[in-house]
Structure formats: structure tokens, C-alpha cells
Amino acid sequence: MTDFNALTRANLSRWQNAKLTRKTLSDKVATALVSAKKRYQAVEAKTGVPWAVIAVIHERESSQNWGRSLAQGDPWNKVSVHVPAGRGPFNSWEDAAIDALLNCHPYLAKRKDWSLAGVLIALEMYNGLGYASKGIPSPYLWAGTNQYKSGKYVADGRFDPSHVDQQLGCVAMLLAMMAVDPTITFTGAKVAPSPPQAPHKAPSVANPSKGSIGAFIANVFNAIFKRKS
């Protein structure tokens, strides 16, 4: 069972202390993603997911390949074989992206909290909670920043602590994109003080990739991550 309060505090602290470690690459990728802003905004209009979030997922899942699905990087004009499998074929990249956000775990289009805390949780869930269960920074978010050193699931259920993720993490891309396009902003950056908690032992995660983790998450999100009035 993931402690989302603890994960939120950890991720917000990492964000506040994050520095780019591959700035040349981050700047190059950020420029390419921002240049496609209108395409990402078209998907945002249909799903409510911020376009910058869609952009970094696109880069992370398929290196911004417009022939590949946002869901898992499979070709969108064929039935997908990787998780989530059985999606498609679709008529366009946009149609596949909308399906991924509306109909595939973790159903980002159903989320209402797009504060900084909500964005970081959403991106972590999109890849899976295997890193959170180990209490370590997820390379899906933090690769390319000083918050990540090594460690990666190199296959379903197989964690290699010495493997270094060569892709940029979503946070590295977002930080670089925000420098290119100052209209990209997220609220809620302040780290809440940690309340006393009983020791919590996270269960082992056999498969950190995207897949159902039950109705629990939906319920806990409704209770924890409400948009501030």
C-alpha cells in the first residue's frame, strides 16, 4: 500500500532541490516539445490533462514519435501488444492519446488536481509505483536531475540498482520547458510538514509497469488530493 502523503512530500522536496544534470539535452528536448504545443493542447481540450504533462509523457514513452501511442509507445495504427495491450488501432496520434488518458490506467483524464503535487503523483502513477514502494526517486520523473543517481526496473519485476536510466525524466523536461515557455506553471510547491506516522512497510511490487492497483487509489485520491478552493 503506497503512502501517498509521504510520496507527495518526498516528490515536492525533490522538486525544490532539483537541478538539471544534462542541460544541453534537456534544452533540446524542451524546445521540441514546446514547438508542438498546439497538438498537445488539442488533446488537453478533450481530456483536461495539462498539455505540458502530455508532452513529457509523449517524450518518455516514445521519444516524441508521432507514430507511437501515448499509452505505451506501440504504433497507434495497430493493436497494442504492450501494457495497456489491446488498444487500437486508431485514426491518429491524437485519438490514441485521448484513449490513453481517458480509458487506460491510471485514467489521468479523471483527475482534478493539477497542482504541482498532483502533477508529480500523476506522472509517477503513469509509469507505476514500484519505485515509490522502495522509497527511491523514480527515473521516470527524476532522471536527468541531481535527484536521481541509479536504479531502474529493466524488466517487469526485475530491479537493477546499478542501472542508470539514459532517458530524461519528466521533471527534467518540465523544468527545461518552463524556461522556454513561462506560461507553464504549477501551484502547490510548498512542502507540508510531515505528521507523526506509525512505521509503514510497503509491500513488494512484482510488476512496476502500468496496471490496475485496484479501487483503493481512486478512493484515496478523492480523500487526499482535492483541489484547493
Secondary structure, DSSP 8 states (H G I E B T S, - for coil): ---HHHHHHHHHHHHHH--BSSHHHHHHHHHHHHHTHHHHHHHHHHH---HHHHHHHHHHHHTT-TTB-TTTSSBTTS---SSSTT----SSHHHHHHHHHHHSTT-GGG----SHHHHHHHHHHHH-SHHHHHTS--HHHHTTBTT--S-EEEETTEEETT----S--HHHHHHHHHHH-TT------S---------------S--SS----HHHHHHHHHH-----
